[in-house]
Amino acid sequence: MKLDRFINRPVLSTVISIFIVILGILGLGSLPVEQYPDIAPPTISVSTSYTGANAQTVMNSVITPLEESINGVENMMYMTSSASNDGMAQIQIYFKQGTDPDMAAVNVQNRVSKALGLLPAEVTKVGVITAKRQTSMLMVLSLNSPDNKYDQTFIQNYASINVIPQMRTLIKCHLREGFEWHLSALYKAGCILPLPQNCRKDRSG
């Protein structure tokens, strides 16, 4: 078919164009649309604490048995782990895109249950928490002093003492230093403690 046929026969070109537009409109209604599409792979977090143990002890006594039990769970891509000197242990398990997060959490929980007998009594007494994890940041809270009455050290200390402990009962959060001290939250918080008179709270999300 020669391309000049569409030039010499404008009616045919118009009919084909209208037909393509109609097909596009009909197909548009069947396309899946989400406000927040799943871009990051589903992630399951396993966390616990071993009171009085250092990072190396936590790694050997807690994380290693859990990793050996969790390894090979259905649709798992890879996992990462971390241990701190305050006895905290955390394992992040990443699954293939499209995996049902609820089913992944159940599968991981079953693997964790099998490893409980290998963990120290102090850990099993505290419990091992398995939960879905939101990998993207949904909200940022920043604390600053408009009149510069409070410096960054004061604002950091205030957030660490008064804001962070209250928010950690509802969300997972951490402090990040920049031009201001930002509180990065993974879930929306329901309430925040009142700030000092000259300390303002900015919210964005």
GIHU-V62169 format. One record per helix or strand of 2 or more residues. SS is the DSSP state (~ for helix, > for strand). FROM is the first residue (numbers start at 1). LEN is the number of residues. If there is no record, write none. Layout:
# GIHU-V62169
SS&FROM&LEN / SS&FROM&LEN
This chain:
# GIHU-V62169
~&4&5 / ~&10&19 / >&43&7 / ~&55&16 / >&76&8 / >&88&8 / ~&101&18 / ~&121&6 / >&129&5 / >&139&6 / ~&152&16 / >&173&5 / >&181&5 / >&200&5
